[in-house]
Amino acid sequence: MADELRVNESSGLACWARAAVTGGTPRRAFMTALIVGPVLILINQWDALFSDSSFDWTKAILTIVVPYCVATVGACGARCGRRKAD
């Protein structure tokens, strides 16, 4: 059973894990979240920022985390998909 859970270095999961932390992926994903996140917060929390509604911190944090995850998944898919095609 432990052999089934072991990930081969050439497997898809290992490629994705490696791509998520190397090759500039974290920095690019962070920059994407830094640009896209505040814009989405402004859109999603407009009432809370400019009227008397309450600000939802959970939504604000997720609004920044989601673009980071999307950028990371996109970069990993591009890198690992390109490697698979070679």
C-alpha positions as CSV (number, residue, x, y, z in Angstrom):
1,M,0.0,0.0,0.0
2,A,2.8,2.4,0.8
3,D,4.2,1.7,-2.7
4,E,0.9,2.9,-4.2
5,L,1.3,6.3,-2.3
6,R,4.9,6.7,-3.3
7,V,5.3,9.3,-6.1
8,N,7.7,8.6,-8.9
9,E,9.9,11.6,-9.8
10,S,8.7,11.5,-13.4
11,S,5.0,11.3,-12.5
12,G,2.6,14.2,-13.0
13,L,2.2,15.0,-9.3
14,A,5.9,15.3,-8.8
15,C,6.2,17.6,-11.8
16,W,3.4,19.8,-10.5
17,A,4.9,19.9,-7.0
18,R,8.3,20.8,-8.4
19,A,6.9,23.4,-10.8
20,A,4.9,25.1,-8.0
21,V,8.0,26.0,-6.0
22,T,10.7,26.5,-8.7
23,G,11.3,28.4,-11.9
24,G,10.0,31.7,-10.6
25,T,6.4,30.4,-10.2
26,P,6.0,31.6,-6.6
27,R,7.2,35.1,-7.4
28,R,5.0,35.4,-10.5
29,A,2.0,34.1,-8.7
30,F,2.6,36.5,-5.8
31,M,2.9,39.4,-8.2
32,T,-0.3,38.3,-9.9
33,A,-2.1,38.1,-6.5
34,L,-0.7,41.5,-5.6
35,I,-2.2,43.1,-8.7
36,V,-5.4,41.2,-9.2
37,G,-6.3,40.8,-5.5
38,P,-6.8,44.4,-4.5
39,V,-8.8,45.0,-7.7
40,L,-11.1,42.1,-6.8
41,I,-11.4,43.3,-3.2
42,L,-12.4,46.7,-4.5
43,I,-15.1,45.2,-6.7
44,N,-16.3,42.6,-4.1
45,Q,-16.1,44.8,-1.0
46,W,-17.2,48.1,-2.5
47,D,-20.2,48.5,-0.2
48,A,-18.1,47.7,2.9
49,L,-15.4,50.2,1.8
50,F,-17.6,53.1,0.8
51,S,-20.7,52.7,2.9
52,D,-21.7,51.4,6.3
53,S,-21.6,47.7,5.5
54,S,-19.2,45.5,7.4
55,F,-15.9,44.4,5.8
56,D,-15.6,40.6,5.5
57,W,-11.9,39.7,6.1
58,T,-12.4,36.1,5.2
59,K,-13.6,37.1,1.7
60,A,-10.8,39.6,1.4
61,I,-8.1,37.0,2.2
62,L,-9.6,34.5,-0.2
63,T,-9.8,37.2,-2.8
64,I,-6.0,37.4,-2.7
65,V,-5.3,33.7,-2.3
66,V,-7.4,32.6,-5.2
67,P,-5.4,34.6,-7.9
68,Y,-2.2,33.2,-6.4
69,C,-3.5,29.6,-6.7
70,V,-4.9,30.2,-10.2
71,A,-1.5,31.6,-11.4
72,T,0.4,28.7,-9.8
73,V,-1.9,26.1,-11.3
74,G,-1.6,27.8,-14.7
75,A,2.2,27.9,-14.5
76,C,2.4,24.3,-13.4
77,G,0.1,23.1,-16.1
78,A,2.0,25.0,-18.8
79,R,5.4,23.6,-17.5
80,C,4.3,20.0,-17.0
81,G,2.1,19.9,-20.1
82,R,5.0,21.1,-22.2
83,R,7.3,18.5,-20.7
84,K,4.8,15.8,-21.4
85,A,4.5,16.8,-25.0
86,D,8.3,16.6,-25.5
